[in-house]
Amino acid sequence: MVHRVIDELAAEYAGKLNCFVLNTDNDLKIAEEYEIKAVPVVLLFKKGKKCESVVGTMPKEFYVAAIDRVLKS
């Protein structure tokens, strides 16, 4: 579910953001670095700094609002 929404957002915001998928089982070091305790989680970064995190499966509008906040900051 989350992957489908993220794929849609990646297309809609093409040129404005990049989307990456992290498998926490395979990339444990990165998961620990960002203190990922639950999945799914969407982390939003701007200029290398984590600005927002969305934990759990949310409606698309929730992700859009978070992305827009980061892009406007």
PyMOL Python script that loads the backbone (N, CA, C, O; Angstrom):
from pymol import cmd

cmd.read_pdbstr("""\
ATOM      1  N   MET A   1       0.821  -1.203   0.000  1.00  0.00           N
ATOM      2  CA  MET A   1       0.000   0.000   0.000  1.00  0.00           C
ATOM      3  C   MET A   1       0.860   1.260   0.000  1.00  0.00           C
ATOM      4  O   MET A   1       0.682   2.134  -0.849  1.00  0.00           O
ATOM      5  N   VAL A   2       1.788   1.358   0.944  1.00  0.00           N
ATOM      6  CA  VAL A   2       2.633   2.549   1.025  1.00  0.00           C
ATOM      7  C   VAL A   2       3.486   2.686  -0.226  1.00  0.00           C
ATOM      8  O   VAL A   2       3.672   3.792  -0.735  1.00  0.00           O
ATOM      9  N   HIS A   3       4.007   1.567  -0.725  1.00  0.00           N
ATOM     10  CA  HIS A   3       4.854   1.624  -1.923  1.00  0.00           C
ATOM     11  C   HIS A   3       4.089   2.207  -3.108  1.00  0.00           C
ATOM     12  O   HIS A   3       4.640   3.003  -3.868  1.00  0.00           O
ATOM     13  N   ARG A   4       2.847   1.825  -3.269  1.00  0.00           N
ATOM     14  CA  ARG A   4       2.038   2.344  -4.378  1.00  0.00           C
ATOM     15  C   ARG A   4       1.869   3.854  -4.255  1.00  0.00           C
ATOM     16  O   ARG A   4       2.016   4.580  -5.238  1.00  0.00           O
ATOM     17  N   VAL A   5       1.564   4.323  -3.063  1.00  0.00           N
ATOM     18  CA  VAL A   5       1.381   5.759  -2.838  1.00  0.00           C
ATOM     19  C   VAL A   5       2.696   6.503  -3.067  1.00  0.00           C
ATOM     20  O   VAL A   5       2.708   7.566  -3.688  1.00  0.00           O
ATOM     21  N   ILE A   6       3.785   5.957  -2.575  1.00  0.00           N
ATOM     22  CA  ILE A   6       5.089   6.606  -2.757  1.00  0.00           C
ATOM     23  C   ILE A   6       5.452   6.654  -4.238  1.00  0.00           C
ATOM     24  O   ILE A   6       5.990   7.655  -4.710  1.00  0.00           O
ATOM     25  N   ASP A   7       5.164   5.586  -4.971  1.00  0.00           N
ATOM     26  CA  ASP A   7       5.417   5.587  -6.420  1.00  0.00           C
ATOM     27  C   ASP A   7       4.613   6.694  -7.111  1.00  0.00           C
ATOM     28  O   ASP A   7       5.132   7.383  -7.989  1.00  0.00           O
ATOM     29  N   GLU A   8       3.361   6.859  -6.717  1.00  0.00           N
ATOM     30  CA  GLU A   8       2.523   7.923  -7.284  1.00  0.00           C
ATOM     31  C   GLU A   8       3.103   9.296  -6.964  1.00  0.00           C
ATOM     32  O   GLU A   8       3.178  10.164  -7.832  1.00  0.00           O
ATOM     33  N   LEU A   9       3.511   9.485  -5.713  1.00  0.00           N
ATOM     34  CA  LEU A   9       4.070  10.772  -5.299  1.00  0.00           C
ATOM     35  C   LEU A   9       5.388  11.059  -6.005  1.00  0.00           C
ATOM     36  O   LEU A   9       5.663  12.204  -6.366  1.00  0.00           O
ATOM     37  N   ALA A  10       6.198  10.036  -6.202  1.00  0.00           N
ATOM     38  CA  ALA A  10       7.470  10.217  -6.914  1.00  0.00           C
ATOM     39  C   ALA A  10       7.213  10.732  -8.324  1.00  0.00           C
ATOM     40  O   ALA A  10       7.944  11.593  -8.816  1.00  0.00           O
ATOM     41  N   ALA A  11       6.182  10.211  -8.972  1.00  0.00           N
ATOM     42  CA  ALA A  11       5.843  10.670 -10.325  1.00  0.00           C
ATOM     43  C   ALA A  11       5.274  12.089 -10.292  1.00  0.00           C
ATOM     44  O   ALA A  11       5.626  12.920 -11.129  1.00  0.00           O
ATOM     45  N   GLU A  12       4.405  12.363  -9.335  1.00  0.00           N
ATOM     46  CA  GLU A  12       3.769  13.678  -9.245  1.00  0.00           C
ATOM     47  C   GLU A  12       4.759  14.784  -8.883  1.00  0.00           C
ATOM     48  O   GLU A  12       4.611  15.924  -9.323  1.00  0.00           O
ATOM     49  N   TYR A  13       5.762  14.445  -8.083  1.00  0.00           N
ATOM     50  CA  TYR A  13       6.748  15.433  -7.635  1.00  0.00           C
ATOM     51  C   TYR A  13       8.092  15.254  -8.343  1.00  0.00           C
ATOM     52  O   TYR A  13       9.126  15.676  -7.827  1.00  0.00           O
ATOM     53  N   ALA A  14       8.079  14.640  -9.508  1.00  0.00           N
ATOM     54  CA  ALA A  14       9.320  14.415 -10.267  1.00  0.00           C
ATOM     55  C   ALA A  14      10.051  15.740 -10.460  1.00  0.00           C
ATOM     56  O   ALA A  14       9.452  16.750 -10.828  1.00  0.00           O
ATOM     57  N   GLY A  15      11.348  15.715 -10.205  1.00  0.00           N
ATOM     58  CA  GLY A  15      12.152  16.921 -10.319  1.00  0.00           C
ATOM     59  C   GLY A  15      12.190  17.756  -9.050  1.00  0.00           C
ATOM     60  O   GLY A  15      13.000  18.675  -8.927  1.00  0.00           O
ATOM     61  N   LYS A  16      11.304  17.432  -8.100  1.00  0.00           N
ATOM     62  CA  LYS A  16      11.257  18.167  -6.833  1.00  0.00           C
ATOM     63  C   LYS A  16      11.736  17.326  -5.660  1.00  0.00           C
ATOM     64  O   LYS A  16      12.174  17.860  -4.641  1.00  0.00           O
ATOM     65  N   LEU A  17      11.651  15.998  -5.809  1.00  0.00           N
ATOM     66  CA  LEU A  17      12.113  15.120  -4.736  1.00  0.00           C
ATOM     67  C   LEU A  17      12.557  13.791  -5.311  1.00  0.00           C
ATOM     68  O   LEU A  17      12.217  13.434  -6.439  1.00  0.00           O
ATOM     69  N   ASN A  18      13.323  13.068  -4.513  1.00  0.00           N
ATOM     70  CA  ASN A  18      13.760  11.713  -4.862  1.00  0.00           C
ATOM     71  C   ASN A  18      13.193  10.762  -3.823  1.00  0.00           C
ATOM     72  O   ASN A  18      13.142  11.091  -2.638  1.00  0.00           O
ATOM     73  N   CYS A  19      12.771   9.596  -4.256  1.00  0.00           N
ATOM     74  CA  CYS A  19      12.227   8.583  -3.351  1.00  0.00           C
ATOM     75  C   CYS A  19      13.122   7.353  -3.375  1.00  0.00           C
ATOM     76  O   CYS A  19      13.574   6.917  -4.435  1.00  0.00           O
ATOM     77  N   PHE A  20      13.369   6.805  -2.204  1.00  0.00           N
ATOM     78  CA  PHE A  20      14.183   5.612  -2.062  1.00  0.00           C
ATOM     79  C   PHE A  20      13.486   4.660  -1.103  1.00  0.00           C
ATOM     80  O   PHE A  20      12.805   5.093  -0.172  1.00  0.00           O
ATOM     81  N   VAL A  21      13.655   3.374  -1.330  1.00  0.00           N
ATOM     82  CA  VAL A  21      13.097   2.355  -0.449  1.00  0.00           C
ATOM     83  C   VAL A  21      14.248   1.710   0.302  1.00  0.00           C
ATOM     84  O   VAL A  21      15.254   1.328  -0.296  1.00  0.00           O
ATOM     85  N   LEU A  22      14.100   1.592   1.595  1.00  0.00           N
ATOM     86  CA  LEU A  22      15.099   0.976   2.454  1.00  0.00           C
ATOM     87  C   LEU A  22      14.505  -0.290   3.046  1.00  0.00           C
ATOM     88  O   LEU A  22      13.440  -0.252   3.663  1.00  0.00           O
ATOM     89  N   ASN A  23      15.185  -1.405   2.862  1.00  0.00           N
ATOM     90  CA  ASN A  23      14.789  -2.646   3.512  1.00  0.00           C
ATOM     91  C   ASN A  23      15.528  -2.694   4.840  1.00  0.00           C
ATOM     92  O   ASN A  23      16.737  -2.922   4.872  1.00  0.00           O
ATOM     93  N   THR A  24      14.814  -2.481   5.929  1.00  0.00           N
ATOM     94  CA  THR A  24      15.463  -2.393   7.237  1.00  0.00           C
ATOM     95  C   THR A  24      16.127  -3.693   7.655  1.00  0.00           C
ATOM     96  O   THR A  24      17.053  -3.673   8.467  1.00  0.00           O
ATOM     97  N   ASP A  25      15.678  -4.820   7.123  1.00  0.00           N
ATOM     98  CA  ASP A  25      16.337  -6.091   7.431  1.00  0.00           C
ATOM     99  C   ASP A  25      17.715  -6.163   6.789  1.00  0.00           C
ATOM    100  O   ASP A  25      18.642  -6.727   7.370  1.00  0.00           O
ATOM    101  N   ASN A  26      17.855  -5.598   5.601  1.00  0.00           N
ATOM    102  CA  ASN A  26      19.124  -5.644   4.877  1.00  0.00           C
ATOM    103  C   ASN A  26      20.023  -4.457   5.188  1.00  0.00           C
ATOM    104  O   ASN A  26      21.241  -4.551   5.032  1.00  0.00           O
ATOM    105  N   ASP A  27      19.450  -3.351   5.621  1.00  0.00           N
ATOM    106  CA  ASP A  27      20.207  -2.126   5.872  1.00  0.00           C
ATOM    107  C   ASP A  27      20.049  -1.701   7.332  1.00  0.00           C
ATOM    108  O   ASP A  27      19.634  -0.581   7.627  1.00  0.00           O
ATOM    109  N   LEU A  28      20.386  -2.607   8.225  1.00  0.00           N
ATOM    110  CA  LEU A  28      20.181  -2.389   9.655  1.00  0.00           C
ATOM    111  C   LEU A  28      20.946  -1.170  10.171  1.00  0.00           C
ATOM    112  O   LEU A  28      20.448  -0.454  11.040  1.00  0.00           O
ATOM    113  N   LYS A  29      22.137  -0.929   9.652  1.00  0.00           N
ATOM    114  CA  LYS A  29      22.943   0.208  10.115  1.00  0.00           C
ATOM    115  C   LYS A  29      22.211   1.531   9.865  1.00  0.00           C
ATOM    116  O   LYS A  29      22.175   2.399  10.737  1.00  0.00           O
ATOM    117  N   ILE A  30      21.636   1.676   8.685  1.00  0.00           N
ATOM    118  CA  ILE A  30      20.896   2.904   8.361  1.00  0.00           C
ATOM    119  C   ILE A  30      19.635   2.993   9.216  1.00  0.00           C
ATOM    120  O   ILE A  30      19.290   4.068   9.706  1.00  0.00           O
ATOM    121  N   ALA A  31      18.951   1.875   9.396  1.00  0.00           N
ATOM    122  CA  ALA A  31      17.745   1.863  10.228  1.00  0.00           C
ATOM    123  C   ALA A  31      18.076   2.301  11.654  1.00  0.00           C
ATOM    124  O   ALA A  31      17.317   3.052  12.266  1.00  0.00           O
ATOM    125  N   GLU A  32      19.195   1.838  12.175  1.00  0.00           N
ATOM    126  CA  GLU A  32      19.609   2.234  13.522  1.00  0.00           C
ATOM    127  C   GLU A  32      19.995   3.708  13.567  1.00  0.00           C
ATOM    128  O   GLU A  32      19.665   4.408  14.524  1.00  0.00           O
ATOM    129  N   GLU A  33      20.692   4.180  12.536  1.00  0.00           N
ATOM    130  CA  GLU A  33      21.124   5.580  12.496  1.00  0.00           C
ATOM    131  C   GLU A  33      19.938   6.532  12.581  1.00  0.00           C
ATOM    132  O   GLU A  33      20.019   7.570  13.239  1.00  0.00           O
ATOM    133  N   TYR A  34      18.844   6.185  11.923  1.00  0.00           N
ATOM    134  CA  TYR A  34      17.659   7.042  11.923  1.00  0.00           C
ATOM    135  C   TYR A  34      16.604   6.581  12.921  1.00  0.00           C
ATOM    136  O   TYR A  34      15.465   7.047  12.892  1.00  0.00           O
ATOM    137  N   GLU A  35      16.989   5.666  13.801  1.00  0.00           N
ATOM    138  CA  GLU A  35      16.129   5.184  14.888  1.00  0.00           C
ATOM    139  C   GLU A  35      14.773   4.709  14.396  1.00  0.00           C
ATOM    140  O   GLU A  35      13.739   5.038  14.977  1.00  0.00           O
ATOM    141  N   ILE A  36      14.786   3.932  13.321  1.00  0.00           N
ATOM    142  CA  ILE A  36      13.553   3.363  12.778  1.00  0.00           C
ATOM    143  C   ILE A  36      13.160   2.186  13.656  1.00  0.00           C
ATOM    144  O   ILE A  36      13.864   1.178  13.719  1.00  0.00           O
ATOM    145  N   LYS A  37      12.038   2.326  14.325  1.00  0.00           N
ATOM    146  CA  LYS A  37      11.558   1.300  15.256  1.00  0.00           C
ATOM    147  C   LYS A  37      10.346   0.553  14.718  1.00  0.00           C
ATOM    148  O   LYS A  37      10.036  -0.545  15.181  1.00  0.00           O
ATOM    149  N   ALA A  38       9.660   1.141  13.745  1.00  0.00           N
ATOM    150  CA  ALA A  38       8.456   0.530  13.190  1.00  0.00           C
ATOM    151  C   ALA A  38       8.434   0.774  11.691  1.00  0.00           C
ATOM    152  O   ALA A  38       8.984   1.759  11.199  1.00  0.00           O
ATOM    153  N   VAL A  39       7.800  -0.125  10.982  1.00  0.00           N
ATOM    154  CA  VAL A  39       7.629   0.032   9.540  1.00  0.00           C
ATOM    155  C   VAL A  39       6.150  -0.142   9.219  1.00  0.00           C
ATOM    156  O   VAL A  39       5.470  -0.891   9.922  1.00  0.00           O
ATOM    157  N   PRO A  40       5.633   0.502   8.209  1.00  0.00           N
ATOM    158  CA  PRO A  40       6.361   1.396   7.317  1.00  0.00           C
ATOM    159  C   PRO A  40       6.619   2.747   7.977  1.00  0.00           C
ATOM    160  O   PRO A  40       5.876   3.187   8.854  1.00  0.00           O
ATOM    161  N   VAL A  41       7.679   3.379   7.534  1.00  0.00           N
ATOM    162  CA  VAL A  41       7.995   4.744   7.952  1.00  0.00           C
ATOM    163  C   VAL A  41       8.507   5.493   6.727  1.00  0.00           C
ATOM    164  O   VAL A  41       9.280   4.958   5.932  1.00  0.00           O
ATOM    165  N   VAL A  42       8.070   6.720   6.591  1.00  0.00           N
ATOM    166  CA  VAL A  42       8.534   7.579   5.501  1.00  0.00           C
ATOM    167  C   VAL A  42       9.299   8.725   6.154  1.00  0.00           C
ATOM    168  O   VAL A  42       8.753   9.468   6.970  1.00  0.00           O
ATOM    169  N   LEU A  43      10.565   8.856   5.784  1.00  0.00           N
ATOM    170  CA  LEU A  43      11.400   9.938   6.288  1.00  0.00           C
ATOM    171  C   LEU A  43      11.577  10.956   5.173  1.00  0.00           C
ATOM    172  O   LEU A  43      11.856  10.590   4.031  1.00  0.00           O
ATOM    173  N   LEU A  44      11.419  12.213   5.496  1.00  0.00           N
ATOM    174  CA  LEU A  44      11.588  13.288   4.515  1.00  0.00           C
ATOM    175  C   LEU A  44      12.801  14.123   4.909  1.00  0.00           C
ATOM    176  O   LEU A  44      12.923  14.577   6.047  1.00  0.00           O
ATOM    177  N   PHE A  45      13.694  14.312   3.943  1.00  0.00           N
ATOM    178  CA  PHE A  45      14.930  15.052   4.167  1.00  0.00           C
ATOM    179  C   PHE A  45      14.969  16.270   3.261  1.00  0.00           C
ATOM    180  O   PHE A  45      14.391  16.278   2.174  1.00  0.00           O
ATOM    181  N   LYS A  46      15.655  17.289   3.726  1.00  0.00           N
ATOM    182  CA  LYS A  46      15.934  18.452   2.887  1.00  0.00           C
ATOM    183  C   LYS A  46      17.382  18.844   3.141  1.00  0.00           C
ATOM    184  O   LYS A  46      17.779  19.128   4.271  1.00  0.00           O
ATOM    185  N   LYS A  47      18.163  18.854   2.062  1.00  0.00           N
ATOM    186  CA  LYS A  47      19.591  19.168   2.138  1.00  0.00           C
ATOM    187  C   LYS A  47      20.300  18.279   3.153  1.00  0.00           C
ATOM    188  O   LYS A  47      21.160  18.743   3.902  1.00  0.00           O
ATOM    189  N   GLY A  48      19.932  16.995   3.173  1.00  0.00           N
ATOM    190  CA  GLY A  48      20.584  16.015   4.032  1.00  0.00           C
ATOM    191  C   GLY A  48      20.105  15.979   5.468  1.00  0.00           C
ATOM    192  O   GLY A  48      20.585  15.158   6.249  1.00  0.00           O
ATOM    193  N   LYS A  49      19.174  16.840   5.841  1.00  0.00           N
ATOM    194  CA  LYS A  49      18.672  16.889   7.213  1.00  0.00           C
ATOM    195  C   LYS A  49      17.259  16.317   7.265  1.00  0.00           C
ATOM    196  O   LYS A  49      16.400  16.690   6.466  1.00  0.00           O
ATOM    197  N   LYS A  50      17.026  15.411   8.210  1.00  0.00           N
ATOM    198  CA  LYS A  50      15.689  14.837   8.369  1.00  0.00           C
ATOM    199  C   LYS A  50      14.742  15.909   8.897  1.00  0.00           C
ATOM    200  O   LYS A  50      14.988  16.509   9.943  1.00  0.00           O
ATOM    201  N   CYS A  51      13.666  16.139   8.166  1.00  0.00           N
ATOM    202  CA  CYS A  51      12.700  17.188   8.519  1.00  0.00           C
ATOM    203  C   CYS A  51      11.380  16.638   9.037  1.00  0.00           C
ATOM    204  O   CYS A  51      10.751  17.239   9.908  1.00  0.00           O
ATOM    205  N   GLU A  52      10.966  15.511   8.509  1.00  0.00           N
ATOM    206  CA  GLU A  52       9.657  14.937   8.864  1.00  0.00           C
ATOM    207  C   GLU A  52       9.770  13.423   8.867  1.00  0.00           C
ATOM    208  O   GLU A  52      10.589  12.850   8.148  1.00  0.00           O
ATOM    209  N   SER A  53       8.953  12.786   9.670  1.00  0.00           N
ATOM    210  CA  SER A  53       8.796  11.337   9.590  1.00  0.00           C
ATOM    211  C   SER A  53       7.324  11.004   9.757  1.00  0.00           C
ATOM    212  O   SER A  53       6.622  11.579  10.588  1.00  0.00           O
ATOM    213  N   VAL A  54       6.882  10.065   8.948  1.00  0.00           N
ATOM    214  CA  VAL A  54       5.496   9.609   8.971  1.00  0.00           C
ATOM    215  C   VAL A  54       5.534   8.111   9.248  1.00  0.00           C
ATOM    216  O   VAL A  54       6.015   7.334   8.423  1.00  0.00           O
ATOM    217  N   VAL A  55       5.030   7.712  10.402  1.00  0.00           N
ATOM    218  CA  VAL A  55       5.051   6.309  10.800  1.00  0.00           C
ATOM    219  C   VAL A  55       3.677   5.708  10.571  1.00  0.00           C
ATOM    220  O   VAL A  55       2.657   6.272  10.966  1.00  0.00           O
ATOM    221  N   GLY A  56       3.671   4.554   9.926  1.00  0.00           N
ATOM    222  CA  GLY A  56       2.423   3.856   9.666  1.00  0.00           C
ATOM    223  C   GLY A  56       1.886   4.151   8.277  1.00  0.00           C
ATOM    224  O   GLY A  56       2.392   5.021   7.569  1.00  0.00           O
ATOM    225  N   THR A  57       0.869   3.424   7.907  1.00  0.00           N
ATOM    226  CA  THR A  57       0.219   3.620   6.615  1.00  0.00           C
ATOM    227  C   THR A  57      -0.826   4.715   6.762  1.00  0.00           C
ATOM    228  O   THR A  57      -1.755   4.609   7.563  1.00  0.00           O
ATOM    229  N   MET A  58      -0.656   5.760   5.979  1.00  0.00           N
ATOM    230  CA  MET A  58      -1.542   6.921   6.060  1.00  0.00           C
ATOM    231  C   MET A  58      -2.181   7.178   4.699  1.00  0.00           C
ATOM    232  O   MET A  58      -1.700   6.672   3.684  1.00  0.00           O
ATOM    233  N   PRO A  59      -3.261   7.958   4.668  1.00  0.00           N
ATOM    234  CA  PRO A  59      -3.842   8.353   3.383  1.00  0.00           C
ATOM    235  C   PRO A  59      -2.838   9.200   2.595  1.00  0.00           C
ATOM    236  O   PRO A  59      -1.986   9.874   3.174  1.00  0.00           O
ATOM    237  N   LYS A  60      -2.952   9.154   1.293  1.00  0.00           N
ATOM    238  CA  LYS A  60      -2.039   9.887   0.413  1.00  0.00           C
ATOM    239  C   LYS A  60      -1.962  11.364   0.793  1.00  0.00           C
ATOM    240  O   LYS A  60      -0.880  11.949   0.758  1.00  0.00           O
ATOM    241  N   GLU A  61      -3.073  11.966   1.148  1.00  0.00           N
ATOM    242  CA  GLU A  61      -3.111  13.385   1.485  1.00  0.00           C
ATOM    243  C   GLU A  61      -2.191  13.720   2.657  1.00  0.00           C
ATOM    244  O   GLU A  61      -1.650  14.823   2.731  1.00  0.00           O
ATOM    245  N   PHE A  62      -2.019  12.781   3.557  1.00  0.00           N
ATOM    246  CA  PHE A  62      -1.140  12.981   4.707  1.00  0.00           C
ATOM    247  C   PHE A  62       0.301  13.141   4.243  1.00  0.00           C
ATOM    248  O   PHE A  62       1.018  14.021   4.719  1.00  0.00           O
ATOM    249  N   TYR A  63       0.727  12.279   3.304  1.00  0.00           N
ATOM    250  CA  TYR A  63       2.085  12.364   2.757  1.00  0.00           C
ATOM    251  C   TYR A  63       2.257  13.644   1.943  1.00  0.00           C
ATOM    252  O   TYR A  63       3.304  14.288   2.011  1.00  0.00           O
ATOM    253  N   VAL A  64       1.237  14.013   1.176  1.00  0.00           N
ATOM    254  CA  VAL A  64       1.292  15.237   0.371  1.00  0.00           C
ATOM    255  C   VAL A  64       1.506  16.443   1.285  1.00  0.00           C
ATOM    256  O   VAL A  64       2.332  17.305   0.986  1.00  0.00           O
ATOM    257  N   ALA A  65       0.780  16.511   2.378  1.00  0.00           N
ATOM    258  CA  ALA A  65       0.918  17.634   3.310  1.00  0.00           C
ATOM    259  C   ALA A  65       2.327  17.685   3.892  1.00  0.00           C
ATOM    260  O   ALA A  65       2.914  18.762   4.003  1.00  0.00           O
ATOM    261  N   ALA A  66       2.872  16.533   4.262  1.00  0.00           N
ATOM    262  CA  ALA A  66       4.230  16.488   4.814  1.00  0.00           C
ATOM    263  C   ALA A  66       5.254  16.916   3.769  1.00  0.00           C
ATOM    264  O   ALA A  66       6.170  17.679   4.073  1.00  0.00           O
ATOM    265  N   ILE A  67       5.103  16.432   2.549  1.00  0.00           N
ATOM    266  CA  ILE A  67       6.024  16.808   1.465  1.00  0.00           C
ATOM    267  C   ILE A  67       5.944  18.305   1.206  1.00  0.00           C
ATOM    268  O   ILE A  67       6.972  18.968   1.075  1.00  0.00           O
ATOM    269  N   ASP A  68       4.749  18.833   1.134  1.00  0.00           N
ATOM    270  CA  ASP A  68       4.585  20.267   0.877  1.00  0.00           C
ATOM    271  C   ASP A  68       5.214  21.109   1.988  1.00  0.00           C
ATOM    272  O   ASP A  68       5.808  22.151   1.712  1.00  0.00           O
ATOM    273  N   ARG A  69       5.087  20.667   3.237  1.00  0.00           N
ATOM    274  CA  ARG A  69       5.720  21.398   4.349  1.00  0.00           C
ATOM    275  C   ARG A  69       7.236  21.429   4.178  1.00  0.00           C
ATOM    276  O   ARG A  69       7.870  22.465   4.378  1.00  0.00           O
ATOM    277  N   VAL A  70       7.805  20.295   3.810  1.00  0.00           N
ATOM    278  CA  VAL A  70       9.258  20.227   3.642  1.00  0.00           C
ATOM    279  C   VAL A  70       9.703  21.073   2.455  1.00  0.00           C
ATOM    280  O   VAL A  70      10.696  21.794   2.545  1.00  0.00           O
ATOM    281  N   LEU A  71       8.982  20.991   1.353  1.00  0.00           N
ATOM    282  CA  LEU A  71       9.365  21.767   0.173  1.00  0.00           C
ATOM    283  C   LEU A  71       9.270  23.273   0.420  1.00  0.00           C
ATOM    284  O   LEU A  71      10.048  24.042  -0.145  1.00  0.00           O
ATOM    285  N   LYS A  72       8.330  23.697   1.255  1.00  0.00           N
ATOM    286  CA  LYS A  72       8.153  25.124   1.536  1.00  0.00           C
ATOM    287  C   LYS A  72       9.097  25.638   2.615  1.00  0.00           C
ATOM    288  O   LYS A  72       9.257  26.848   2.773  1.00  0.00           O
ATOM    289  N   SER A  73       9.720  24.732   3.356  1.00  0.00           N
ATOM    290  CA  SER A  73      10.595  25.164   4.464  1.00  0.00           C
ATOM    291  C   SER A  73      11.945  25.628   3.975  1.00  0.00           C
ATOM    292  O   SER A  73      12.791  26.021   4.779  1.00  0.00           O
TER     293      SER A  73
END
""", "prot")
cmd.dss("prot")
cmd.show_as("cartoon", "prot")
cmd.util.cbc("prot")
cmd.orient("prot")
